[in-house]
């Protein structure tokens, strides 16, 4: 295998590319923590800087770019500003925040004053780096999952496709303060822990999947639905070599640990809303009897497959994977179908300002397995598949760039004719820059 495509080399290249892009993005826009990220980040900033859970100043004073945040002048029955966003991202970001806080004070002491308000340059960059770190760790876990079933070459190629040809690329480079890199990490961690001991569960294993399951729920509530896999194992449909008593014990431990890990969210709900259990998306609903099943996959308004067509090949691969491993293949299909139905039933099935079907990034491990199986089954067409993968990768990166540069509508359906035209414009511009640099005419 060429050295460039060894896992370690590819990983280093990914990190260098992502951090470089992050710095460039901050230089161009002046922000990394933005959009929904402001709501997730408010928990962390308020708790450490203000030492409270009052978010009025976060949403009023630290939103210079006018991103959508909860209203700062409307309070709950406890006198707090409502914050519908979950606390999991804040918990995962905490080490990076503290490092930024320490560096900010160190630089100030050295005679270069930087505001320690939680939003200055080091905080912004370190939160982005934190999300990148979790996202890259998630990609490593994807690779480890694929290695359970496939040769290293197919596993690495599948993970590379997830990175370069899906919207994972966009949310790791352009909007890292959204939850999707953290969601990819936590769900993949749960699936890996679940897979490595399936059918031969032990107490430590049950505790691990409970920890990862609780983390999933803390980050994005819909991710908790992946825990249905532990339920399948409990009733004997996914790995049944243990007794009912053993499976019940392990399922109980998993559920208990998930509950303990989820306690921070319940405490924050109690502080803000006065109740340990609260539906914070109070004015946003699911319409389970009217799901937009086809729209969420194929619509020009952020459809999963229409915006990231590589997913179609992944789903074909998942069909083949069922033949290879009926129990696990069926389990992967189940969790994907659950996410499909949930996303299609959400009132905003296109998920607002989004590059493609961002709510499906939590299924990245499932997609990686499908792609690895597709690559395995099409091995005799390796050259054709490679050319197709390169085309999809270039298309996705340029498409992401279009969205970043506001060449496309953020919240409305795109015109595919406009997308194709813009792709050619970008390719031509990139070629001109390269030509000018090589010839010295620029």
C-alpha positions, 0 to 999 in steps of 0.5 A, spaced: 500 500 500 503 506 498 505 510 504 500 516 502 494 511 504 497 508 510 492 510 516 497 514 520 499 518 514 492 520 512 490 521 519 496 526 520 494 530 513 486 530 515 488 534 521 493 538 518 488 540 513 482 541 518 486 546 522 489 550 517 482 550 514 479 552 521 484 558 521 483 560 514 475 560 516 476 564 522 481 569 519 475 570 513 469 570 518 471 572 525 468 566 528 468 559 529 463 558 535 456 560 531 449 558 529 447 553 533 453 552 536 452 559 540 447 555 544 451 549 546 457 553 548 453 558 552 452 552 557 460 552 558 461 559 557 456 561 563 458 556 567 466 557 567 466 565 566 460 567 569 459 561 574 451 561 573 446 559 568 443 565 566 444 566 558 442 573 557 449 576 556 451 570 552 445 571 547 445 579 547 452 581 548 456 576 544 453 575 538 456 580 533 454 576 527 447 576 528 446 568 528 439 565 531 439 564 538 434 564 543 431 570 545 435 573 551 429 577 554 424 572 555 425 568 561 422 561 564 418 560 571 425 560 574 427 567 571 432 564 567 433 565 559 431 558 555 436 554 552 433 548 548 440 546 546 443 540 550 449 540 555 453 534 552 458 539 547 459 543 553 462 538 557 466 535 551 469 542 549 471 543 557 478 541 556 479 545 550 476 551 553 480 551 560 486 550 555 484 557 551 482 560 558 489 559 561 493 561 554 489 567 554 491 569 561 498 567 559 498 572 553 495 577 557 501 577 563 506 577 557 504 584 555 499 582 549 492 583 552 487 578 550 480 579 552 478 573 557 471 573 555 470 566 553 469 569 545 476 572 543 481 568 539 483 563 543 477 560 545 474 560 538 480 556 535 480 551 541 473 550 541 474 548 533 480 544 534 476 540 540 471 539 535 476 537 530 479 532 535 473 529 536 471 528 529 478 525 527 477 520 533 470 519 530 474 517 523 479 513 527 473 509 530 470 508 524 476 505 521 476 500 527 469 498 526 470 497 519 476 493 520 472 488 524 469 486 518 473 488 512 480 488 510 484 494 512 484 497 504 477 497 504 476 499 511 481 505 510 478 507 503 471 507 506 472 512 511 476 516 506 469 516 502 465 518 509 470 524 510 471 527 503 465 525 499 459 526 505 457 533 509 462 530 514 467 534 510 463 541 511 461 540 518 469 539 520 471 544 516 466 550 516 461 549 522 465 545 527 461 548 533 455 545 531 454 538 534 455 533 528 463 532 529 461 530 536 455 526 534 459 522 529 464 521 535 459 518 540 455 514 536 461 511 533 464 509 540 457 506 542 457 502 536 464 500 537 463 498 544 457 494 542 460 490 536 466 488 540 463 484 545 456 482 542 453 476 544 459 475 550 457 481 554 461 482 560 460 487 566 465 492 564 463 492 556 456 493 559 458 499 563 462 502 557 456 502 552 452 505 557 457 511 558 457 512 550 450 511 550 449 516 555 454 521 552 450 520 545 444 522 549 447 528 552 449 531 545 443 530 540 437 526 543 435 523 537 442 519 537 440 516 544 435 511 539 442 507 537 441 504 544 435 500 541 441 495 539 442 494 546 435 492 547 435 487 541 441 484 545 437 484 551 431 480 548 436 475 544 435 478 537 443 480 536 447 475 540 444 470 544 449 466 547 448 468 554 442 467 559 436 471 559 439 473 566 446 475 564 443 479 558 438 482 563 443 484 568 448 487 563 442 491 559 440 494 566 447 496 568 447 499 561 441 503 562 443 505 569 450 508 567 446 512 561 441 515 566 447 517 570 451 520 565 445 524 562 444 527 569 447 533 568 442 535 562 437 533 567 440 538 573 440 544 567 433 543 566 431 543 573 435 550 574 432 553 567 425 550 567 424 548 574 423 540 572 428 534 571 424 532 565 423 537 560 422 538 552 426 544 551 424 544 543 417 546 546 414 549 539 418 544 535 414 538 533 414 531 530 409 529 525 409 522 525 403 521 521 406 525 515 413 524 514 417 526 508 420 520 507 422 521 500 424 529 501 429 528 506 433 523 502 432 526 495 429 533 495 434 539 492 432 542 499 438 538 503 436 531 501 441 526 504 442 522 497 441 528 492 446 532 496 451 526 498 450 521 492 455 516 495 450 515 500 446 511 495 452 506 494 453 505 501 446 503 502 447 498 496 453 496 500 448 495 506 444 490 502 450 486 501 452 486 508 446 483 510 447 477 506 454 477 509 452 478 516 444 478 517 444 479 524 449 485 524 446 487 517 439 487 520 441 491 526 445 497 522 439 497 517 434 498 523 438 504 526 438 507 520 431 506 518 429 509 525 433 515 524 430 516 517 423 516 520 425 521 525 428 526 521 423 525 515 417 526 521 421 533 524 417 539 522 423 542 519 425 535 515 430 539 511 434 542 518 434 549 516 441 552 514 444 545 513 449 543 508 445 536 506 442 532 510 446 534 517 442 530 521 444 523 518 451 524 520 450 520 526 449 514 521 456 515 519 459 508 522 453 505 518 455 508 512 462 507 512 460 499 513 456 500 507 461 503 503 466 498 505 462 492 503 460 496 496 468 496 495 469 489 497 464 487 492 466 491 486 473 489 487 474 487 480 472 494 478 477 498 482 479 503 477 472 505 475 470 505 482 476 509 484 475 514 478 468 515 481 470 516 488 475 522 486 469 525 482 465 525 488 470 527 492 472 533 488 464 535 487 463 534 494 469 539 496 467 544 491 459 544 493 461 545 500 465 551 498 459 554 494 455 553 500 460 556 504 461 562 499 454 563 499 453 562 492 447 558 494 441 559 498 442 557 505 435 554 507 431 553 500 432 548 495 438 549 490 438 549 482 442 543 480 443 547 474 446 553 478 450 548 482 453 545 476 455 552 473 458 554 480 462 548 480 465 549 473 466 557 475 470 554 481 474 549 478 476 554 473 478 559 478 482 554 482 486 552 475 487 560 474 490 560 481 495 554 480 497 556 473 499 563 475 503 561 481 506 555 476 508 560 471 509 566 475 504 571 472 499 572 478 
